[in-house]
Amino acid sequence: MSMNRRKFLASSGIAAAATLVPSISRIASAATSLEPFQWQTNELVFSFDVMAGKLRQKRLIPTGGTTSVDNSSGVEVALQCSGENSPDQGMKSAMGQPGSRLLFAGKHEQSTATGQRLVCMHTDPVLRLNVESVY
C-alpha cells in the first residue's frame, strides 16, 4: 500500500505545529502590540507597520518630501530555508518557509562611524531562527 506523500507531510506538519501553538501565540501577541513607526536618515524616511506580528515596510520617502496617502506595504523580510520551502513552485520564487512564519521581535538603533543604523529583529518560533535586517 503506497502512502500519499502530500497528505503525510500535511498531517505531520499540522501535528508538529499543534505542539507549538501556545508559544507562537505568546510571541505573536507581544509582536502585535507594537505600533507603526518611522525611522529617518538625512535623506530618507522609512515607514513601517506591524500586522499580525509581521513587520511590513511602507514606501520610502525623501526627507522633507510630501507624505503619501498610500497605505500599501510589503513584508519587510523574506527568507528561504532548504528543506522548509513551500511545495508550491510559485511560492519558492516569492517566499518560502520559514519566511512566512517570521515574527517581528523588536528594533534598536546602533551608532556607527558614519552615523546611525536601524536593526529590526525577527524570529521564527518553529526553527528558533533569529534574523536581523539592517538599515
DOFI-829111 format. One record per residue (C-alpha): residue number from 0; residue in three letters; chain; x, y, z. Coordinates in Angstrom, 2 decimals, padded with zeros to 5 digits, m for minus. Each point is the difference from the previous one (the first is absolute). Layout:
residues N
<node num="NUM" residu="ALA" chaine="A" px="X" py="Y" pz="Z"/>
...
END
This chain:
residues 135
<node num="0" residu="MET" chaine="A" px="000.00" py="000.00" pz="000.00"/>
<node num="1" residu="SER" chaine="A" px="001.51" py="003.32" pz="m001.02"/>
<node num="2" residu="MET" chaine="A" px="m000.27" py="003.13" pz="002.09"/>
<node num="3" residu="ASN" chaine="A" px="m001.00" py="003.37" pz="m001.43"/>
<node num="4" residu="ARG" chaine="A" px="003.10" py="002.12" pz="000.72"/>
<node num="5" residu="ARG" chaine="A" px="m001.88" py="003.31" pz="m000.06"/>
<node num="6" residu="LYS" chaine="A" px="m002.60" py="m001.21" pz="002.54"/>
<node num="7" residu="PHE" chaine="A" px="002.75" py="m001.40" pz="002.23"/>
<node num="8" residu="LEU" chaine="A" px="001.96" py="003.29" pz="m000.04"/>
<node num="9" residu="ALA" chaine="A" px="m003.10" py="002.06" pz="000.64"/>
<node num="10" residu="SER" chaine="A" px="m001.19" py="m002.16" pz="002.90"/>
<node num="11" residu="SER" chaine="A" px="003.45" py="m000.19" pz="001.63"/>
<node num="12" residu="GLY" chaine="A" px="000.42" py="003.77" pz="m000.40"/>
<node num="13" residu="ILE" chaine="A" px="m003.33" py="000.67" pz="001.69"/>
<node num="14" residu="ALA" chaine="A" px="000.89" py="m002.35" pz="002.85"/>
<node num="15" residu="ALA" chaine="A" px="003.37" py="001.68" pz="000.49"/>
<node num="16" residu="ALA" chaine="A" px="m001.51" py="003.49" pz="m000.15"/>
<node num="17" residu="ALA" chaine="A" px="m002.66" py="m000.91" pz="002.56"/>
<node num="18" residu="THR" chaine="A" px="002.69" py="m000.60" pz="002.63"/>
<node num="19" residu="LEU" chaine="A" px="001.31" py="003.54" pz="m000.55"/>
<node num="20" residu="VAL" chaine="A" px="m003.29" py="001.93" pz="000.00"/>
<node num="21" residu="PRO" chaine="A" px="000.33" py="001.39" pz="003.55"/>
<node num="22" residu="SER" chaine="A" px="003.51" py="001.37" pz="m000.61"/>
<node num="23" residu="ILE" chaine="A" px="m000.87" py="001.39" pz="m003.44"/>
<node num="24" residu="SER" chaine="A" px="m003.09" py="001.80" pz="001.31"/>
<node num="25" residu="ARG" chaine="A" px="002.00" py="001.48" pz="002.89"/>
<node num="26" residu="ILE" chaine="A" px="002.67" py="001.37" pz="m002.36"/>
<node num="27" residu="ALA" chaine="A" px="m002.60" py="001.24" pz="m002.49"/>
<node num="28" residu="SER" chaine="A" px="m001.97" py="001.84" pz="002.67"/>
<node num="29" residu="ALA" chaine="A" px="003.15" py="001.77" pz="001.19"/>
<node num="30" residu="ALA" chaine="A" px="000.95" py="000.98" pz="m003.55"/>
<node num="31" residu="THR" chaine="A" px="m003.48" py="001.20" pz="m000.97"/>
<node num="32" residu="SER" chaine="A" px="000.04" py="002.55" pz="002.83"/>
<node num="33" residu="LEU" chaine="A" px="002.72" py="001.92" pz="m001.83"/>
<node num="34" residu="GLU" chaine="A" px="m001.18" py="003.21" pz="m001.61"/>
<node num="35" residu="PRO" chaine="A" px="000.86" py="001.26" pz="m003.49"/>
<node num="36" residu="PHE" chaine="A" px="003.25" py="001.98" pz="000.02"/>
<node num="37" residu="GLN" chaine="A" px="002.26" py="002.11" pz="m002.21"/>
<node num="38" residu="TRP" chaine="A" px="003.77" py="000.25" pz="m000.17"/>
<node num="39" residu="GLN" chaine="A" px="001.61" py="003.01" pz="m001.63"/>
<node num="40" residu="THR" chaine="A" px="003.46" py="000.48" pz="m001.51"/>
<node num="41" residu="ASN" chaine="A" px="001.41" py="003.18" pz="m001.52"/>
<node num="42" residu="GLU" chaine="A" px="m001.49" py="m000.96" pz="m003.38"/>
<node num="43" residu="LEU" chaine="A" px="m002.87" py="m002.48" pz="000.53"/>
<node num="44" residu="VAL" chaine="A" px="m002.95" py="m000.74" pz="002.27"/>
<node num="45" residu="PHE" chaine="A" px="m000.70" py="m003.71" pz="000.52"/>
<node num="46" residu="SER" chaine="A" px="m003.56" py="m000.84" pz="001.11"/>
<node num="47" residu="PHE" chaine="A" px="m000.91" py="m003.34" pz="001.55"/>
<node num="48" residu="ASP" chaine="A" px="m003.16" py="m001.70" pz="001.21"/>
<node num="49" residu="VAL" chaine="A" px="m000.53" py="m003.19" pz="002.00"/>
<node num="50" residu="MET" chaine="A" px="m002.85" py="m002.23" pz="m001.17"/>
<node num="51" residu="ALA" chaine="A" px="m000.75" py="m003.41" pz="001.53"/>
<node num="52" residu="GLY" chaine="A" px="003.43" py="000.04" pz="001.66"/>
<node num="53" residu="LYS" chaine="A" px="001.86" py="000.59" pz="m003.28"/>
<node num="54" residu="LEU" chaine="A" px="001.98" py="003.15" pz="m000.75"/>
<node num="55" residu="ARG" chaine="A" px="m001.13" py="001.62" pz="m003.23"/>
<node num="56" residu="GLN" chaine="A" px="001.93" py="002.73" pz="m001.79"/>
<node num="57" residu="LYS" chaine="A" px="m001.88" py="002.86" pz="m001.61"/>
<node num="58" residu="ARG" chaine="A" px="001.34" py="002.31" pz="m002.68"/>
<node num="59" residu="LEU" chaine="A" px="003.30" py="001.82" pz="000.40"/>
<node num="60" residu="ILE" chaine="A" px="m000.47" py="003.76" pz="m000.18"/>
<node num="61" residu="PRO" chaine="A" px="002.72" py="002.64" pz="m000.45"/>
<node num="62" residu="THR" chaine="A" px="000.53" py="002.09" pz="003.15"/>
<node num="63" residu="GLY" chaine="A" px="m002.12" py="003.13" pz="m000.24"/>
<node num="64" residu="GLY" chaine="A" px="m002.14" py="m001.59" pz="m002.74"/>
<node num="65" residu="THR" chaine="A" px="m003.74" py="m000.16" pz="000.09"/>
<node num="66" residu="THR" chaine="A" px="m001.42" py="m002.94" pz="001.89"/>
<node num="67" residu="SER" chaine="A" px="m001.87" py="m002.46" pz="m002.15"/>
<node num="68" residu="VAL" chaine="A" px="m003.61" py="m000.89" pz="000.79"/>
<node num="69" residu="ASP" chaine="A" px="000.67" py="m003.48" pz="m001.41"/>
<node num="70" residu="ASN" chaine="A" px="m000.13" py="m002.54" pz="002.82"/>
<node num="71" residu="SER" chaine="A" px="001.47" py="m002.89" pz="m002.00"/>
<node num="72" residu="SER" chaine="A" px="002.76" py="m002.00" pz="001.59"/>
<node num="73" residu="GLY" chaine="A" px="001.93" py="m003.19" pz="m000.56"/>
<node num="74" residu="VAL" chaine="A" px="001.58" py="m002.57" pz="002.30"/>
<node num="75" residu="GLU" chaine="A" px="003.31" py="001.46" pz="001.15"/>
<node num="76" residu="VAL" chaine="A" px="001.97" py="m003.28" pz="000.04"/>
<node num="77" residu="ALA" chaine="A" px="m000.34" py="m003.09" pz="m002.18"/>
<node num="78" residu="LEU" chaine="A" px="002.05" py="m003.08" pz="000.73"/>
<node num="79" residu="GLN" chaine="A" px="000.40" py="m003.41" pz="m001.57"/>
<node num="80" residu="CYS" chaine="A" px="001.46" py="m003.01" pz="001.77"/>
<node num="81" residu="SER" chaine="A" px="001.01" py="m003.25" pz="m001.70"/>
<node num="82" residu="GLY" chaine="A" px="m002.48" py="m002.72" pz="000.88"/>
<node num="83" residu="GLU" chaine="A" px="m002.54" py="002.56" pz="001.24"/>
<node num="84" residu="ASN" chaine="A" px="m001.13" py="001.54" pz="m003.28"/>
<node num="85" residu="SER" chaine="A" px="m003.58" py="m000.27" pz="m001.16"/>
<node num="86" residu="PRO" chaine="A" px="m000.88" py="m002.92" pz="m002.30"/>
<node num="87" residu="ASP" chaine="A" px="m001.78" py="002.59" pz="m002.19"/>
<node num="88" residu="GLN" chaine="A" px="002.40" py="000.95" pz="m002.81"/>
<node num="89" residu="GLY" chaine="A" px="m001.24" py="003.60" pz="m000.16"/>
<node num="90" residu="MET" chaine="A" px="000.60" py="000.47" pz="003.73"/>
<node num="91" residu="LYS" chaine="A" px="003.66" py="m001.04" pz="m000.31"/>
<node num="92" residu="SER" chaine="A" px="000.85" py="003.04" pz="m002.08"/>
<node num="93" residu="ALA" chaine="A" px="m001.90" py="002.35" pz="002.30"/>
<node num="94" residu="MET" chaine="A" px="000.44" py="m001.08" pz="003.61"/>
<node num="95" residu="GLY" chaine="A" px="000.15" py="m003.43" pz="001.55"/>
<node num="96" residu="GLN" chaine="A" px="000.13" py="m001.30" pz="003.53"/>
<node num="97" residu="PRO" chaine="A" px="001.17" py="001.20" pz="002.50"/>
<node num="98" residu="GLY" chaine="A" px="m000.41" py="003.45" pz="m001.57"/>
<node num="99" residu="SER" chaine="A" px="m003.76" py="m000.07" pz="000.27"/>
<node num="100" residu="ARG" chaine="A" px="000.28" py="m000.88" pz="003.71"/>
<node num="101" residu="LEU" chaine="A" px="002.40" py="002.81" pz="000.93"/>
<node num="102" residu="LEU" chaine="A" px="m001.35" py="002.18" pz="002.80"/>
<node num="103" residu="PHE" chaine="A" px="001.25" py="003.48" pz="000.81"/>
<node num="104" residu="ALA" chaine="A" px="001.88" py="m000.12" pz="003.30"/>
<node num="105" residu="GLY" chaine="A" px="001.09" py="003.63" pz="000.36"/>
<node num="106" residu="LYS" chaine="A" px="002.41" py="002.65" pz="m001.22"/>
<node num="107" residu="HIS" chaine="A" px="002.93" py="002.07" pz="001.24"/>
<node num="108" residu="GLU" chaine="A" px="002.38" py="002.64" pz="m001.32"/>
<node num="109" residu="GLN" chaine="A" px="003.76" py="m000.35" pz="m000.08"/>
<node num="110" residu="SER" chaine="A" px="002.64" py="002.68" pz="m000.38"/>
<node num="111" residu="THR" chaine="A" px="002.58" py="m000.49" pz="m002.74"/>
<node num="112" residu="ALA" chaine="A" px="003.01" py="002.03" pz="m001.13"/>
<node num="113" residu="THR" chaine="A" px="m002.17" py="001.58" pz="m002.71"/>
<node num="114" residu="GLY" chaine="A" px="m003.25" py="000.49" pz="001.93"/>
<node num="115" residu="GLN" chaine="A" px="m002.89" py="m002.09" pz="001.26"/>
<node num="116" residu="ARG" chaine="A" px="m001.47" py="m003.27" pz="m001.23"/>
<node num="117" residu="LEU" chaine="A" px="m003.29" py="m001.70" pz="000.75"/>
<node num="118" residu="VAL" chaine="A" px="m000.03" py="m003.71" pz="000.82"/>
<node num="119" residu="CYS" chaine="A" px="m003.36" py="m001.80" pz="m000.25"/>
<node num="120" residu="MET" chaine="A" px="m000.12" py="m003.42" pz="001.68"/>
<node num="121" residu="HIS" chaine="A" px="m002.22" py="m002.90" pz="m001.05"/>
<node num="122" residu="THR" chaine="A" px="m000.43" py="m003.54" pz="001.26"/>
<node num="123" residu="ASP" chaine="A" px="m001.35" py="m003.28" pz="m001.35"/>
<node num="124" residu="PRO" chaine="A" px="m001.54" py="m001.75" pz="003.03"/>
<node num="125" residu="VAL" chaine="A" px="m000.03" py="m003.42" pz="m001.70"/>
<node num="126" residu="LEU" chaine="A" px="003.69" py="m000.25" pz="m000.94"/>
<node num="127" residu="ARG" chaine="A" px="001.09" py="002.57" pz="002.60"/>
<node num="128" residu="LEU" chaine="A" px="001.79" py="002.05" pz="m002.63"/>
<node num="129" residu="ASN" chaine="A" px="000.85" py="003.63" pz="000.69"/>
<node num="130" residu="VAL" chaine="A" px="000.28" py="002.39" pz="m002.93"/>
<node num="131" residu="GLU" chaine="A" px="001.20" py="003.60" pz="000.01"/>
<node num="132" residu="SER" chaine="A" px="m000.60" py="002.52" pz="m002.77"/>
<node num="133" residu="VAL" chaine="A" px="002.27" py="003.04" pz="000.04"/>
<node num="134" residu="TYR" chaine="A" px="m000.66" py="003.47" pz="m001.41"/>
END
